[in-house]
């Protein structure tokens, strides 16, 4: 009688064992180099795909940082990291992967997209996030138009430009100074100005000219487009400065304080002008926002930015979250010890100091923090995500 030997159990590497057990700290110790990020498990699954399937946002961030391809497919089933995240119901991971360039229309070996897989296992929040996201494919459609799969433009645009425009369209931060900072840090902002503005404009128009129009997304994109246009105009009119110098100078101009004002008047005016110039006047969201803005004089609180954030993301965020007084970034932790003006970083504090020091004493008492606990960044991101739901 012959005896059969049971097959040997496939042993996982220490890294994949840590990922499978969601032992984040242990996995991070084993995931420090690009070579380690290229490791595969016995089935051929990548580090990024495995972390996405486990819904481990920290490990997914680390894998992307180390250069893992967010669109890499498994060899046999053709699953992408986004598909694994959708199947696991990991909303934050889906959002991060898409913000990093994951393609929503990729299909697996049976022709299913990430959204369809999420719907099949009843992860409807992931379906909403994926379906309402500004995809990199949509940006590429306008940046690199194709006919029968062939690019038809005369100029070949670099991937860096594609990712820059995608990061602008996909961001939920619409503060003018934040947009200017982004403009200043991309070295080819002025070189590709026309194309950048054209693509954002096309993506904006798409939001209201489809079967299910998205007023919130359209207003968000309009604000980004408006501030990019204004920044470009200023930079082009100041050719004696480099684009970076000119854009940051423009940021300082709109960030000035006037004695007696509760907020930055130039910034308030710019934001109001952006809302007033929104081209689709029939929009209920726009009409409501315009009426709210008329209630408060320029230079007083609530500021135009607070009204806009409330319109886009809801009242609770404005009530409990501290925004950076320079760039509007949520969850600002730093404070001026004298006037309590909020900042998100040393970069913003340093940028603002020449302006701030002139009015610090007069601002004292106007910037007191609400007694209600501040919203954490995790809570804030969770609430912001609802605009996509």
C-alpha positions in Angstrom: 0.0 0.0 0.0 1.6 3.3 -1.1 1.6 6.2 1.3 1.2 9.7 -0.1 3.3 12.6 1.4 1.2 15.7 2.1 2.4 18.7 0.2 4.7 21.0 2.1 3.0 24.1 3.5 4.2 27.2 1.6 6.0 29.4 4.1 5.6 33.1 3.9 8.6 35.5 4.2 8.8 37.5 7.5 7.6 40.6 5.6 4.5 39.0 4.1 3.7 37.2 7.4 3.7 40.6 9.2 1.5 42.1 6.5 -1.0 39.2 6.7 -1.2 39.6 10.4 -1.5 43.4 10.2 1.6 43.8 12.3 2.4 47.3 11.0 5.4 48.2 13.1 7.1 44.8 12.3 6.3 45.1 8.6 7.8 48.7 8.5 11.0 47.4 10.0 11.2 44.9 7.1 10.1 47.5 4.5 12.8 50.2 4.2 14.3 49.9 0.7 13.0 49.7 -2.9 14.4 46.2 -3.1 12.4 45.1 -0.2 9.3 46.7 -1.7 9.8 44.5 -4.9 9.4 41.3 -2.9 6.6 38.9 -3.9 4.8 36.3 -1.9 4.4 32.6 -3.0 1.4 33.5 -5.2 3.2 36.4 -6.8 1.3 39.1 -5.0 3.2 42.4 -4.5 3.8 44.1 -1.2 1.4 46.9 -2.2 -1.3 44.6 -3.3 -1.0 42.6 -0.1 -1.1 45.7 2.1 -4.1 47.0 0.1 -6.0 43.7 0.6 -5.4 44.0 4.4 -6.6 47.6 4.3 -3.4 48.7 6.0 -3.2 52.4 5.0 0.2 52.9 6.7 1.9 50.1 4.8 0.2 51.1 1.5 1.6 54.6 2.0 5.1 53.2 2.6 4.9 50.9 -0.4 3.9 53.8 -2.7 6.7 55.9 -1.2 9.2 53.2 -2.1 8.1 53.2 -5.7 5.5 50.3 -6.0 3.4 50.5 -9.1 -0.2 51.4 -8.1 -1.5 49.8 -11.3 0.5 46.6 -11.3 -1.6 43.5 -11.9 -1.3 40.0 -10.5 0.0 37.6 -13.1 -3.0 35.3 -13.5 -6.1 37.1 -12.2 -5.0 40.6 -13.3 -6.1 42.1 -10.0 -4.7 45.6 -9.2 -4.1 47.0 -5.7 -7.2 49.1 -6.0 -9.3 46.0 -6.6 -7.9 44.4 -3.5 -8.7 47.5 -1.5 -12.2 47.6 -2.9 -12.8 44.0 -2.0 -11.6 44.6 1.6 -13.8 47.7 2.0 -10.8 49.9 2.8 -12.1 53.3 1.9 -9.0 55.3 2.9 -6.8 52.9 0.9 -9.0 53.3 -2.2 -8.8 57.0 -1.9 -5.0 57.0 -1.4 -4.4 54.7 -4.4 -6.6 56.8 -6.6 -4.9 60.0 -5.5 -1.6 58.3 -6.3 -2.7 57.5 -9.9 -4.5 54.1 -9.6 -6.7 53.6 -12.7 -10.4 53.0 -11.9 -11.2 51.4 -15.3 -8.7 48.6 -15.2 -10.4 45.2 -15.5 -9.4 41.8 -14.1 -9.3 38.5 -15.9 -13.1 38.3 -15.9 -13.6 41.8 -17.1 -14.6 43.4 -13.7 -13.4 46.8 -12.5 -12.6 47.7 -8.9 -16.0 49.4 -8.5 -17.8 46.4 -9.7 -15.9 44.1 -7.4 -16.8 46.4 -4.4 -20.4 46.4 -5.4 -20.4 42.6 -5.6 -19.4 42.3 -1.9 -21.6 45.3 -0.8 -18.9 47.8 -0.1 -21.0 50.6 -1.4 -18.9 53.4 0.3 -15.9 52.2 -1.8 -18.1 52.2 -4.9 -19.0 55.8 -4.3 -15.4 56.9 -3.6 -14.2 55.2 -6.8 -17.0 56.3 -9.1 -16.9 60.0 -8.0 -13.2 60.4 -7.9 -11.4 62.6 -10.4 -9.5 59.8 -12.1 -6.1 60.1 -13.7 -7.7 58.7 -16.9 -10.0 61.7 -17.1 -7.1 64.1 -16.8 -5.1 62.1 -19.4 -8.1 62.1 -21.7 -7.8 65.9 -22.0 -4.0 66.2 -21.7 -3.2 63.4 -24.2 -6.3 62.9 -26.5 -6.3 59.7 -28.5 -8.0 58.4 -31.6 -8.2 54.7 -32.0 -5.7 54.4 -29.2 -3.1 56.7 -30.8 -2.1 60.1 -29.4 -3.2 62.8 -31.8 -1.4 65.9 -30.3 1.7 67.6 -31.6 3.5 68.0 -28.3 4.3 65.1 -26.0 3.5 66.0 -22.4 5.5 64.5 -19.6 4.1 62.2 -16.9 5.1 64.8 -14.3 2.6 67.3 -15.8 -0.1 64.6 -15.8 0.4 63.9 -12.1 0.6 67.6 -11.2 -2.7 68.4 -12.9 -4.2 65.2 -11.3 -3.0 66.2 -7.9 -4.7 69.7 -8.3 -8.0 68.2 -9.5 -8.0 65.5 -6.9 -7.2 67.7 -3.9 -9.9 68.8 -1.5 -7.8 71.9 -0.5 -9.1 75.0 -2.3 -7.4 77.8 -0.4 -5.9 80.4 -2.8 -2.5 80.4 -1.0 -2.4 76.6 -1.1 -3.0 76.6 -4.8 -0.2 79.3 -5.2 2.2 77.1 -3.2 1.5 74.2 -5.5 2.1 76.5 -8.5 5.4 77.7 -7.1 6.7 74.2 -6.4 6.1 72.8 -9.9 8.9 74.0 -12.0 7.0 74.0 -15.3 3.8 75.7 -14.1 4.3 78.6 -16.4 5.7 76.6 -19.3 2.6 74.5 -19.5 0.2 77.2 -18.2 -2.2 77.0 -21.1 -2.4 73.2 -21.1 -2.9 73.1 -17.3 -5.7 75.6 -17.4 -7.3 73.9 -20.4 -7.3 70.5 -18.7 -8.7 71.7 -15.4 -11.4 73.7 -17.3 -12.4 70.5 -19.3 -12.6 68.4 -16.1 -14.7 71.2 -14.5 -17.1 71.3 -17.4 -17.5 67.5 -17.3 -18.9 67.7 -13.8 -22.1 69.6 -14.9 -22.4 68.3 -18.4 -23.1 64.7 -17.6 -26.2 62.6 -16.7 -25.6 63.0 -12.9 -24.1 66.5 -12.4 -21.9 67.1 -9.4 -22.4 70.7 -8.1 -19.9 70.3 -5.2 -17.2 68.9 -7.4 -17.8 71.5 -10.0 -17.5 74.4 -7.5 -14.3 72.9 -6.0 -12.7 72.6 -9.5 -13.9 76.1 -10.5 -12.1 77.6 -7.4 -8.9 75.7 -8.3 -9.1 76.9 -11.9 -9.8 80.5 -10.9 -6.8 80.7 -8.5 -4.5 79.0 -11.0 -5.6 81.6 -13.7 -5.1 84.6 -11.3 -1.7 83.3 -10.3 -0.6 82.7 -13.9 -1.6 86.3 -14.8 0.4 87.8 -12.0 3.5 85.7 -12.7 3.4 86.6 -16.4 3.1 90.3 -15.6 6.2 90.2 -13.4 8.9 88.9 -15.7 11.6 90.5 -13.6 11.1 87.7 -11.1 11.3 83.9 -11.5 7.9 82.1 -11.6 8.5 80.9 -8.1 9.5 84.3 -6.7 6.5 86.0 -8.5 4.0 83.5 -7.4 5.1 83.7 -3.7 5.1 87.5 -4.0 1.5 87.3 -5.2 0.6 85.1 -2.2 2.1 87.7 0.2 0.0 90.4 -1.5 -3.3 88.7 -1.0 -2.3 87.7 2.6 -1.9 91.2 3.9 -3.8 92.4 6.9 -5.4 95.8 7.3 -5.6 97.4 10.7 -9.0 96.6 12.3 -9.8 93.7 10.1 -10.6 90.3 11.6 -9.4 88.5 8.5 -7.1 89.1 5.5 -9.1 91.5 3.3 -7.3 90.8 0.0 -7.8 87.1 0.4 -11.5 87.6 1.3 -12.0 89.7 -1.8 -10.3 87.1 -4.1 -12.5 84.3 -2.7 -15.7 86.3 -3.2 -14.7 87.2 -6.7 -14.1 83.5 -7.5 -17.5 82.6 -6.3 -19.1 85.5 -8.1 -17.5 84.4 -11.4 -18.8 80.8 -11.2 -20.4 80.5 -14.7 -23.3 78.3 -13.9 -25.6 80.7 -12.1 -28.5 78.3 -12.0 -26.6 76.1 -9.5 -28.5 75.8 -6.2 -25.2 75.4 -4.3 -23.8 78.6 -5.9 -27.0 80.5 -5.2 -27.0 79.5 -1.6 -23.3 80.4 -1.2 -23.8 83.8 -2.8 -26.6 84.7 -0.4 -24.5 83.6 2.6 -21.6 85.8 1.5 -23.8 88.8 1.2 -24.6 88.6 5.0 -21.1 89.4 6.1 -19.1 92.6 5.2 -15.6 92.1 3.6 -12.9 91.8 6.2 -15.2 90.4 8.9 -16.0 86.9 10.1 -17.3 84.5 9.0 -14.8 84.8 6.2 -15.5 83.8 2.6 -13.3 80.8 3.0 -15.3 79.6 6.0 -18.5 79.9 4.0 -17.0 78.1 1.1 -15.7 75.2 3.2 -19.0 75.0 4.9 -20.7 74.7 1.5 -18.4 72.0 0.3 -17.9 70.0 3.4 -20.6 70.8 5.9 -21.1 73.0 9.0 -19.4 70.7 11.5 -15.9 71.1 10.0 -16.0 74.9 10.2 -17.2 74.7 13.8 -14.7 72.3 15.2 -11.6 72.4 12.9 -8.8 74.9 13.1 -7.6 75.9 9.6 -4.1 77.3 8.9 -4.4 81.1 8.7 -2.0 81.1 5.7 -2.9 78.1 3.5 -6.2 76.9 4.9 -4.9 73.4 5.7 -7.1 71.6 8.3 -5.9 70.6 11.7 -3.5 73.5 12.3 -1.6 72.7 15.5 0.8 75.6 15.8 -0.2 78.9 17.4 1.2 82.4 17.8 1.7 82.7 21.6 0.5 86.3 21.5 -2.5 86.5 19.2 -3.2 82.7 18.8 -3.2 82.8 15.0 -3.2 79.2 13.8 -0.5 77.6 11.5 -0.1 74.2 10.0 3.7 74.2 9.7 6.9 76.2 10.2 6.8 76.9 6.5 3.6 78.8 6.8 4.7 80.6 10.0 8.0 81.7 8.3 6.1 82.8 5.2 3.7 84.9 7.2 6.0 86.4 9.8 6.8 89.7 7.9 3.1 90.3 7.6 2.0 88.9 10.9 4.4 90.9 13.1 2.9 94.2 12.0 -0.6 93.3 13.2 0.0 90.7 15.9 -1.0 93.0 18.8 -4.2 94.1 17.1 -5.2 90.5 16.3 -5.1 89.5 20.0 -8.5 88.3 21.1 -9.8 87.9 17.6 -8.3 84.4 17.0 -9.3 82.6 20.1 -9.7 78.8 19.7 -13.2 77.4 20.2 -13.7 75.7 23.5 -15.1 72.7 21.6 -12.5 70.1 20.9 -10.8 70.3 17.5 -11.6 67.7 15.0 -8.8 65.2 14.3 -7.3 64.9 10.8 -8.8 61.4 10.6 -12.2 62.6 11.5 -11.9 65.5 9.1 -10.8 63.3 6.2 -13.7 61.0 6.9 -16.2 63.9 6.7 -14.6 65.4 3.6 -14.9 62.0 1.9 -18.6 62.4 2.1 -18.6 64.9 -0.7 -17.7 61.9 -2.9 -20.4 59.7 -1.5 
